[in-house]
Structure formats: structure tokens, C-alpha cells
Amino acid sequence: MSLDPVLLIACSTESPISVWDLHKGTFLAGFKNNASPLNGLTVLGAHHIVAAQASKGISFWSWHKDQVAQRCFAVEPIVCLATTPDGTYIAGGGPSGTLYIWEAGSGRLLISWPAHYKAVTALTFADDGSVLLSGSEDSVVNAWQLIDVLDQAPPGQQGYRTLNPLHSWSQHTLPVTSIACGAGGADAVVISSSLDCSCKIYSLASDALLRSISLPAPIQAVISDQAEHALYAGATNGTIYEVSLIGAPAASASAWAGAAEQAEHAKLEGHTGAVNSLAVSLDGMHLVSGSADGSARVWDLRTRQPLRVFQTPTKAAISSVLVLPRPLHLAAGQGGRGRSDAQQAGRRGPPRMQPLVPLAKYAGAAGATRPWEGPLVDLPVLTSSREWPTDSPGCSATLGEPVALGGEDTAANGAADLASQCAALEEERNRLQEHLQQALAAAKSWQQLHAQLQAHMLEQAVLPG
């Protein structure tokens, strides 16, 4: 992928997913047959777009084709989606409160479980893919450790247990509408928004509510900038509120007590409908907002002024906006006339794409693989003799020459080499296990020191009262 950012815009009614150059404002491509709900658009690895459909099912597109590449269905409509940063897993939420996790490479439905009492409304993964965060109409935000979820045994089998979240936050009083997770993996800061006119900030490491912010209107979308110096909350009245995350308010007594802050915040105004989705540019200089009024606006975060407005052709309500680096094989407009040879090659797609297989509808189904097989693997293309290994027994030095199989001496040498490699791997494994034990001991020591420091700070804090 290149560093040139592109903007993806998806609508909640039948309308193509449009791709625009964020800086130039030019139309780049469109992907047909989409009607995705709020929080229903994401990307899968480097080669695919995936979107939940308002009717039912999940649709996939490849960057070099504007037609749907694959359409899958679950046991119920999928209303929100998230994928791990490496494209290994796909998570979906249903109106029943059930969460589903598929393995993208094999299509298997690994697990589904009742995560909430009401419909799931927002999903996101931590930036390292270790934690899945879910929000619901039941006003609860849950954090699920992915390793625990995937280690769950099927119902009725030995080892099955009730899945409990790593953390569960219930400070909201109305449905959760959006979740944003900062950098840092399991140590990240989590931000949630709700129709109760508030945003909550939590610590994923300590389970603590760090800050509660009260705003003048119900909030539909929330995001923070790249440096996590400010959060931006899109409201149902069309206003975007900018809230500083640094300075005195975070250390106030009300913040320690968990009370909602009420203060005047900077505003970005221009939309006439609810702000349904927010995205920050890769350089952190611009904010993109998608609204129910059918427009997406690009804002300069230094001046808080709109730089560019994108209008959907049918003025359909925008449900999702995404900003990401421009894919190398993005389809350049419609048709093939007027494009260079490089662009024509881009239409054919990369030589090796991430495997895209149908998602299984039910848990236990094999998907695209047999029970003894793993997920499909993307192997590199060997196009010349230089890419073939020539230092292994039985390999010829030039592509196309016959392979000369060795005799008994070659076999004996190969067995000796294999034995030495196994011994070296065993020694390396022992060394890594020793380092792991040392790291665990150090982590435990730091955890104890952190707990002591926190207890001391709480004793020294002067609370009103």
C-alpha cells in the first residue's frame, strides 16, 4: 500500500461504496450493491472490503473489482463488524446480542456466544488484535480477551464454560453507539459514546473508569486523534464536539469520583443531520465526518474549518467513513479506456491475494477446509530460478533442469542436518522459555509496585466531602 490516503464512504441504503482521494477530492472507484448499517464497514487485510448488509448477510469486495466477490449469511442479520489488524479473524454482532467470530482463511465459524442482552451496536479490536470490544443497546461495554474466547470448547463437550468478559463497564444509561480504542494493545485507553449524551473513558489494563464527559446532545460516533490529545464526538444534532484529553480536567476531583464533566467544548458545525461516523487522517491533521444528511466533510483540526464536502449522489444517509492508505490494486474508475498499462495490471489484482472463502453459517461446519486442514495460506510466487533454494539436497540450481535425487550419502547427510537443526531448535526453545519466566517475574513485580503506588495516590488524594 502507498501512503496516499483514500476515503471510503458507505451508505445505509442501496448505494455503491465510493472511494475518494482524501487530499485531491477526486473520485477513484465505486463498489456496487451495498447497504450497510452503522459500524458495518471495515477492511479485511490488504486485499478486501467487507460490509454487513442491512437486508441480511455479509458482502466482500476485492480492491480491483467493483462487483461483489462473495456474499455470506449468518443465522441472523449481522448489524456491526470488526476485523483484526492482520485480517485473521472477523467478528460480527447480531440483534439478539450474540457475537460471532470467523476465521477468515478457512471460513469456519469458530464460536458464537450471547455477549449482551440486547442488540450489539459497536465492535472494535485493540490495535494488536488481542482484545475485542463490544457495545450494545443494553448500555454495557464489554472487553473480551480473544485468546480466552477462541479457547472455548463447544457446548456439550468437556471443558465448556460460560464465557465471561475480561472487563464489563455499565456506566452508560442508554444504548452504546460507538467504541474507539487507542494505541497500546492491552494497555490502551477505550472511549465509548452513548445516546445518554455522554462519553466514557476507561483503562483497558486496570478496568478503571478514567473520565466521564457530559455533552449537550446524544452522541452517535466518537474517535480520538492519533496522539490521543483530544476526542471528537459526533452528535445527533449535527455538531461535532472537541474534548481535550490533556490538562487539568483529567485530574479534577469529579473525574476521580467518576462524575460527568460539564464544560464548554469547541464545536465543528456544518452538518444538518446526525453525525453517524468519524475517522481521522493518517497524519492526524484532518477529521472526516459522515452524516445522515448525505454528506461527508473533511475538517482541518487546527482551524476547525471544513476543507472539502463529499455529497452522495442520491443524498442517502452515510453510515460509515474510513480513511486508509491507498491500495496498490485499487480499481481506477469504471471501464478500461484511458488507463495506463500499470492501471490495467492493477485491475487484474495482485499475483497472490489473501484467501477469501465463504463464511460458515453454523459453528462446527468445516468452511472451505477439511477437519484436518488449517486455514488457506498465501504462498509467494516463484517466477525465476533465483527464487528457488539451491543449497538444499536434491535441488537443482536452475529452474527447468531435472532434479537430481541423491543416493545413500545424500540421505545420510540430510538426516544429520535435520538432527542438528532439531537440537538447535530445542536449545532455542529452552532459552526462550527461560526468558519468558524472567519476563513474567518482572511483570509481576511491576504489577505489585503499580498497585502500591495506586493505593498511595488514593490515600493522598483529597476528595470533596
Secondary structure, 3 states (H helix, E strand, C coil): CCCCEEEEEEECCCCCEEEEECCCCCEEEEECCCCCCCCCEEEECCCEEEEECCCCCEEEEECCCCCCCEEECCCCCCCEEEECCCCCEEEEECCCCEEEEEECCCCCEEEEEECCCCCEEEEEECCCCCEEEEEECCCCEEEEEHHHHHCCCCCCCCCCCCCCCCEEECCCCCCEEEEEECCCHHHCEEEEEECCCEEEEEECCCCCEEEEEECCCCEEEEEECCCCCEEEEEECCCCEEEEECCCHHHHCHHHHHCCEEECCCEEECCCCCCEEEEEECCCCCEEEEEECCCEEEEEECCCCEEEEEEECCCCCCEEEEEEEECCCCCCCCCCCCCCCHHHHHHHCCCCCCCCCCCCCCCECCCCCCCCCCCCCCCCCCCCCHHHCCCCCCCCCCCCCCCCCCCCHHHHHHHHHHHHHHHHHHHHHHHHHHHHHHHHHHHHHHHHHHHHHHHHHHHHHCCCCC
